[in-house]
Amino acid sequence: MNGKMQVHGHCNGLKTTLLFALMWGVIMLIWAATGAQRAVLGIYIIIGLATTFGSYWFSDKLAIASMRAREVSEAEAPTLYRIVRELSARAGKPMPRIYVAPTMSPNAFATGRNERHAAVCCTEGILRMLNEREIRGVLGHELMHVYNRDILTSAVASAMATVITYLGYSLMYAGGRRDDDRDGDSVGAIGALLCMILAPIAASLIQMAISRTREYDADEDGSRLTGDPEALASALRKISYGAQSEPMPMTAGTQSVAAMMIANPFSAEGMSRLFSTHPPTEQRIARLMGMAQEMRAVSLY
């Protein structure tokens, strides 16, 4: 098997492209409403890139520090090293550093701006809960986040969301001084206020949709890498129940890393699901089981 693992059975790459296009459409719409001044758009693009660059460039260090994880040696975690070494070699990629986070809440994440600066982290809880086959499924998923450059994708989405938010603020300022007519001013001010409120919400919804799409991609590509989608489905089922019985403490550190984790470590019920960075676990499991059936059918021919 070669290292080109980017064929997605559910057209998730196209979905991501369309979501980015939608986000650019929102930016252009709000920019036009503010008067379409190039300087305004340029300033906010620079702000978005600047505020995102640091978190992207140092993503591995920031995430590891937020979880208080420590790097482990091969003597300490021989199973983890063996699995990661095997999967990395199968994908034709460098082996990432391996960390363990001191929490009993079952979860895992991968981070790093590229495959040469990557790190994989498992919590103590997930190592105790899952068997070796399931851990292999989880690590396949996490490695594909790195190999598919999902950290970069998330960083770009974050920068664009920042641009939309600041353009929304600009629209409020522009709307409040459009003309001298009081009724016109009132309507303009109300419209601008709505845009200021709705624009960041729209940006967040699109950003979360991109994140959920990338999770589906990592499920699919990771399962192709391991050749065992049922292992990941079983792991997700256990992690979901385990996260409820042993929830992760909600701190600034865990919240900053939550989007990177294989499953949402916090509850996502009702309306909060709209802003969840992860698809519903039951949907992910259903897709993986369907993928397993397809693999079995292909192997029969």
C-alpha positions as a Python dict, from the first residue, in 0.01 Angstrom:
ca = {
    (1, 'M'): (0, 0, 0),
    (2, 'N'): (134, 342, -88),
    (3, 'G'): (110, 664, 107),
    (4, 'K'): (-165, 820, -106),
    (5, 'M'): (-462, 770, 123),
    (6, 'Q'): (-697, 1040, -1),
    (7, 'V'): (-979, 864, -186),
    (8, 'H'): (-1298, 931, 9),
    (9, 'G'): (-1600, 706, -34),
    (10, 'H'): (-1851, 971, 72),
    (11, 'C'): (-1716, 1265, -133),
    (12, 'N'): (-1599, 1439, 184),
    (13, 'G'): (-1319, 1621, -1),
    (14, 'L'): (-1583, 1779, -227),
    (15, 'K'): (-1796, 1867, 76),
    (16, 'T'): (-1501, 2042, 239),
    (17, 'T'): (-1433, 2239, -80),
    (18, 'L'): (-1798, 2344, -104),
    (19, 'L'): (-1803, 2451, 261),
    (20, 'F'): (-1492, 2663, 208),
    (21, 'A'): (-1657, 2814, -99),
    (22, 'L'): (-1964, 2893, 111),
    (23, 'M'): (-1744, 3059, 371),
    (24, 'W'): (-1576, 3270, 101),
    (25, 'G'): (-1923, 3359, -28),
    (26, 'V'): (-2021, 3487, 315),
    (27, 'I'): (-1698, 3690, 331),
    (28, 'M'): (-1761, 3847, -11),
    (29, 'L'): (-2125, 3922, 73),
    (30, 'I'): (-2043, 4099, 398),
    (31, 'W'): (-1746, 4277, 240),
    (32, 'A'): (-1973, 4409, -36),
    (33, 'A'): (-2221, 4526, 227),
    (34, 'T'): (-1946, 4723, 402),
    (35, 'G'): (-1867, 4914, 82),
    (36, 'A'): (-1627, 4666, -84),
    (37, 'Q'): (-1315, 4855, 19),
    (38, 'R'): (-1005, 4650, -53),
    (39, 'A'): (-824, 4792, 246),
    (40, 'V'): (-1095, 4667, 482),
    (41, 'L'): (-1083, 4312, 346),
    (42, 'G'): (-702, 4313, 341),
    (43, 'I'): (-678, 4428, 702),
    (44, 'Y'): (-909, 4156, 830),
    (45, 'I'): (-746, 3882, 624),
    (46, 'I'): (-413, 3982, 778),
    (47, 'I'): (-570, 3976, 1125),
    (48, 'G'): (-720, 3633, 1061),
    (49, 'L'): (-394, 3489, 934),
    (50, 'A'): (-187, 3643, 1212),
    (51, 'T'): (-413, 3520, 1492),
    (52, 'T'): (-419, 3169, 1344),
    (53, 'F'): (-55, 3127, 1241),
    (54, 'G'): (83, 3087, 1591),
    (55, 'S'): (-171, 2825, 1696),
    (56, 'Y'): (-108, 2633, 1372),
    (57, 'W'): (272, 2653, 1377),
    (58, 'F'): (299, 2549, 1742),
    (59, 'S'): (-10, 2325, 1739),
    (60, 'D'): (175, 2017, 1867),
    (61, 'K'): (340, 2196, 2159),
    (62, 'L'): (22, 2382, 2257),
    (63, 'A'): (-200, 2073, 2246),
    (64, 'I'): (44, 1852, 2437),
    (65, 'A'): (93, 2120, 2705),
    (66, 'S'): (-283, 2176, 2735),
    (67, 'M'): (-335, 1807, 2816),
    (68, 'R'): (-28, 1789, 3043),
    (69, 'A'): (83, 1489, 2837),
    (70, 'R'): (431, 1342, 2849),
    (71, 'E'): (631, 1171, 2578),
    (72, 'V'): (675, 800, 2641),
    (73, 'S'): (960, 574, 2538),
    (74, 'E'): (928, 246, 2352),
    (75, 'A'): (1015, 62, 2672),
    (76, 'E'): (720, 228, 2846),
    (77, 'A'): (467, 178, 2564),
    (78, 'P'): (587, -104, 2335),
    (79, 'T'): (239, -174, 2193),
    (80, 'L'): (180, 187, 2096),
    (81, 'Y'): (521, 208, 1929),
    (82, 'R'): (469, -116, 1739),
    (83, 'I'): (127, -10, 1607),
    (84, 'V'): (230, 344, 1513),
    (85, 'R'): (552, 222, 1349),
    (86, 'E'): (360, -34, 1144),
    (87, 'L'): (89, 210, 1030),
    (88, 'S'): (337, 488, 952),
    (89, 'A'): (547, 250, 743),
    (90, 'R'): (235, 124, 564),
    (91, 'A'): (143, 483, 474),
    (92, 'G'): (503, 561, 377),
    (93, 'K'): (526, 846, 630),
    (94, 'P'): (760, 940, 917),
    (95, 'M'): (673, 804, 1259),
    (96, 'P'): (528, 1071, 1493),
    (97, 'R'): (620, 1123, 1857),
    (98, 'I'): (401, 937, 2107),
    (99, 'Y'): (251, 1091, 2421),
    (100, 'V'): (23, 979, 2703),
    (101, 'A'): (-210, 1221, 2886),
    (102, 'P'): (-283, 1166, 3257),
    (103, 'T'): (-663, 1146, 3244),
    (104, 'M'): (-893, 847, 3279),
    (105, 'S'): (-1141, 988, 3029),
    (106, 'P'): (-1093, 773, 2714),
    (107, 'N'): (-977, 973, 2413),
    (108, 'A'): (-690, 1034, 2171),
    (109, 'F'): (-573, 1301, 1930),
    (110, 'A'): (-302, 1378, 1677),
    (111, 'T'): (-150, 1717, 1616),
    (112, 'G'): (134, 1888, 1433),
    (113, 'R'): (162, 2125, 1139),
    (114, 'N'): (290, 1846, 913),
    (115, 'E'): (396, 1482, 919),
    (116, 'R'): (753, 1573, 1021),
    (117, 'H'): (631, 1763, 1329),
    (118, 'A'): (350, 1529, 1430),
    (119, 'A'): (256, 1386, 1766),
    (120, 'V'): (0, 1125, 1868),
    (121, 'C'): (-144, 1133, 2218),
    (122, 'C'): (-358, 873, 2397),
    (123, 'T'): (-513, 920, 2738),
    (124, 'E'): (-448, 668, 3012),
    (125, 'G'): (-820, 594, 3007),
    (126, 'I'): (-830, 485, 2643),
    (127, 'L'): (-526, 260, 2687),
    (128, 'R'): (-700, 79, 2972),
    (129, 'M'): (-1040, 57, 2805),
    (130, 'L'): (-957, -60, 2452),
    (131, 'N'): (-796, -380, 2332),
    (132, 'E'): (-502, -376, 2092),
    (133, 'R'): (-715, -412, 1781),
    (134, 'E'): (-932, -115, 1881),
    (135, 'I'): (-631, 98, 1970),
    (136, 'R'): (-492, 22, 1625),
    (137, 'G'): (-817, 147, 1471),
    (138, 'V'): (-799, 468, 1675),
    (139, 'L'): (-436, 531, 1584),
    (140, 'G'): (-510, 476, 1214),
    (141, 'H'): (-776, 747, 1238),
    (142, 'E'): (-545, 989, 1418),
    (143, 'L'): (-254, 937, 1181),
    (144, 'M'): (-476, 1019, 885),
    (145, 'H'): (-563, 1354, 1042),
    (146, 'V'): (-193, 1438, 1014),
    (147, 'Y'): (-142, 1285, 670),
    (148, 'N'): (-452, 1463, 532),
    (149, 'R'): (-321, 1794, 675),
    (150, 'D'): (-638, 1849, 877),
    (151, 'I'): (-458, 2080, 1119),
    (152, 'L'): (-391, 2313, 825),
    (153, 'T'): (-752, 2282, 707),
    (154, 'S'): (-877, 2373, 1056),
    (155, 'A'): (-637, 2666, 1073),
    (156, 'V'): (-759, 2806, 740),
    (157, 'A'): (-1122, 2766, 849),
    (158, 'S'): (-1043, 2944, 1174),
    (159, 'A'): (-876, 3233, 990),
    (160, 'M'): (-1175, 3270, 757),
    (161, 'A'): (-1415, 3264, 1053),
    (162, 'T'): (-1213, 3545, 1211),
    (163, 'V'): (-1238, 3750, 891),
    (164, 'I'): (-1616, 3702, 882),
    (165, 'T'): (-1651, 3805, 1245),
    (166, 'Y'): (-1455, 4128, 1200),
    (167, 'L'): (-1633, 4211, 876),
    (168, 'G'): (-1959, 4172, 1066),
    (169, 'Y'): (-1838, 4431, 1314),
    (170, 'S'): (-1741, 4660, 1027),
    (171, 'L'): (-2087, 4625, 876),
    (172, 'M'): (-2247, 4744, 1198),
    (173, 'Y'): (-2022, 5050, 1198),
    (174, 'A'): (-2096, 5122, 833),
    (175, 'G'): (-2468, 5064, 874),
    (176, 'G'): (-2496, 5310, 1160),
    (177, 'R'): (-2377, 5606, 952),
    (178, 'R'): (-2516, 5532, 607),
    (179, 'D'): (-2735, 5843, 562),
    (180, 'D'): (-2916, 6121, 749),
    (181, 'D'): (-3264, 5971, 726),
    (182, 'R'): (-3367, 5851, 1070),
    (183, 'D'): (-3587, 5568, 945),
    (184, 'G'): (-3317, 5459, 705),
    (185, 'D'): (-3062, 5477, 981),
    (186, 'S'): (-3281, 5266, 1207),
    (187, 'V'): (-3335, 4998, 945),
    (188, 'G'): (-2968, 5006, 849),
    (189, 'A'): (-2857, 4985, 1210),
    (190, 'I'): (-3092, 4693, 1284),
    (191, 'G'): (-2976, 4509, 972),
    (192, 'A'): (-2614, 4573, 1059),
    (193, 'L'): (-2670, 4454, 1416),
    (194, 'L'): (-2829, 4134, 1288),
    (195, 'C'): (-2534, 4081, 1054),
    (196, 'M'): (-2290, 4139, 1336),
    (197, 'I'): (-2467, 3869, 1539),
    (198, 'L'): (-2548, 3625, 1260),
    (199, 'A'): (-2221, 3644, 1065),
    (200, 'P'): (-2006, 3488, 1341),
    (201, 'I'): (-2276, 3225, 1402),
    (202, 'A'): (-2281, 3136, 1031),
    (203, 'A'): (-1901, 3122, 1029),
    (204, 'S'): (-1899, 2892, 1332),
    (205, 'L'): (-2160, 2662, 1180),
    (206, 'I'): (-1960, 2628, 858),
    (207, 'Q'): (-1636, 2582, 1051),
    (208, 'M'): (-1793, 2302, 1259),
    (209, 'A'): (-1933, 2141, 943),
    (210, 'I'): (-1582, 2136, 794),
    (211, 'S'): (-1451, 1975, 1113),
    (212, 'R'): (-1720, 1705, 1105),
    (213, 'T'): (-1641, 1633, 740),
    (214, 'R'): (-1273, 1590, 823),
    (215, 'E'): (-1369, 1343, 1099),
    (216, 'Y'): (-1556, 1130, 845),
    (217, 'D'): (-1249, 1145, 619),
    (218, 'A'): (-1020, 1030, 899),
    (219, 'D'): (-1260, 745, 982),
    (220, 'E'): (-1259, 627, 621),
    (221, 'D'): (-892, 676, 544),
    (222, 'G'): (-781, 539, 880),
    (223, 'S'): (-990, 228, 821),
    (224, 'R'): (-832, 183, 480),
    (225, 'L'): (-491, 219, 642),
    (226, 'T'): (-566, -48, 904),
    (227, 'G'): (-793, -256, 680),
    (228, 'D'): (-1027, -294, 979),
    (229, 'P'): (-1318, -44, 1000),
    (230, 'E'): (-1498, -264, 1254),
    (231, 'A'): (-1215, -210, 1502),
    (232, 'L'): (-1265, 168, 1488),
    (233, 'A'): (-1644, 127, 1514),
    (234, 'S'): (-1600, -84, 1827),
    (235, 'A'): (-1354, 168, 1971),
    (236, 'L'): (-1591, 460, 1907),
    (237, 'R'): (-1872, 275, 2080),
    (238, 'K'): (-1660, 214, 2390),
    (239, 'I'): (-1517, 567, 2391),
    (240, 'S'): (-1866, 716, 2372),
    (241, 'Y'): (-1987, 522, 2675),
    (242, 'G'): (-1659, 573, 2858),
    (243, 'A'): (-1665, 949, 2807),
    (244, 'Q'): (-2008, 961, 2971),
    (245, 'S'): (-1907, 753, 3274),
    (246, 'E'): (-1564, 919, 3304),
    (247, 'P'): (-1613, 1271, 3159),
    (248, 'M'): (-1312, 1487, 3084),
    (249, 'P'): (-1285, 1794, 3309),
    (250, 'M'): (-1388, 2103, 3113),
    (251, 'T'): (-1091, 2338, 3144),
    (252, 'A'): (-940, 2595, 2909),
    (253, 'G'): (-681, 2336, 2809),
    (254, 'T'): (-920, 2050, 2736),
    (255, 'Q'): (-1159, 2281, 2551),
    (256, 'S'): (-878, 2398, 2324),
    (257, 'V'): (-791, 2039, 2232),
    (258, 'A'): (-1144, 1894, 2220),
    (259, 'A'): (-1183, 1948, 1844),
    (260, 'M'): (-869, 1738, 1779),
    (261, 'M'): (-988, 1439, 1980),
    (262, 'I'): (-1130, 1128, 1819),
    (263, 'A'): (-1461, 1178, 2001),
    (264, 'N'): (-1618, 1480, 2166),
    (265, 'P'): (-1512, 1461, 2532),
    (266, 'F'): (-1806, 1682, 2634),
    (267, 'S'): (-2180, 1637, 2590),
    (268, 'A'): (-2335, 1753, 2263),
    (269, 'E'): (-2713, 1731, 2288),
    (270, 'G'): (-2994, 1926, 2123),
    (271, 'M'): (-2895, 2255, 1962),
    (272, 'S'): (-2535, 2216, 2078),
    (273, 'R'): (-2493, 1944, 1814),
    (274, 'L'): (-2502, 2216, 1548),
    (275, 'F'): (-2179, 2354, 1691),
    (276, 'S'): (-2020, 2015, 1761),
    (277, 'T'): (-1684, 1949, 1598),
    (278, 'H'): (-1766, 1578, 1573),
    (279, 'P'): (-2041, 1393, 1386),
    (280, 'P'): (-2284, 1185, 1596),
    (281, 'T'): (-2110, 865, 1705),
    (282, 'E'): (-2395, 645, 1586),
    (283, 'Q'): (-2362, 786, 1234),
    (284, 'R'): (-1987, 728, 1230),
    (285, 'I'): (-2035, 369, 1347),
    (286, 'A'): (-2303, 307, 1082),
    (287, 'R'): (-2071, 435, 807),
    (288, 'L'): (-1784, 221, 932),
    (289, 'M'): (-1997, -92, 947),
    (290, 'G'): (-2115, -23, 592),
    (291, 'M'): (-1754, 18, 488),
    (292, 'A'): (-1669, -317, 649),
    (293, 'Q'): (-1945, -486, 450),
    (294, 'E'): (-1814, -332, 129),
    (295, 'M'): (-1461, -454, 206),
    (296, 'R'): (-1588, -807, 268),
    (297, 'A'): (-1787, -801, -55),
    (298, 'V'): (-1483, -689, -253),
    (299, 'S'): (-1265, -958, -95),
    (300, 'L'): (-1503, -1226, -219),
    (301, 'Y'): (-1436, -1138, -582),
}
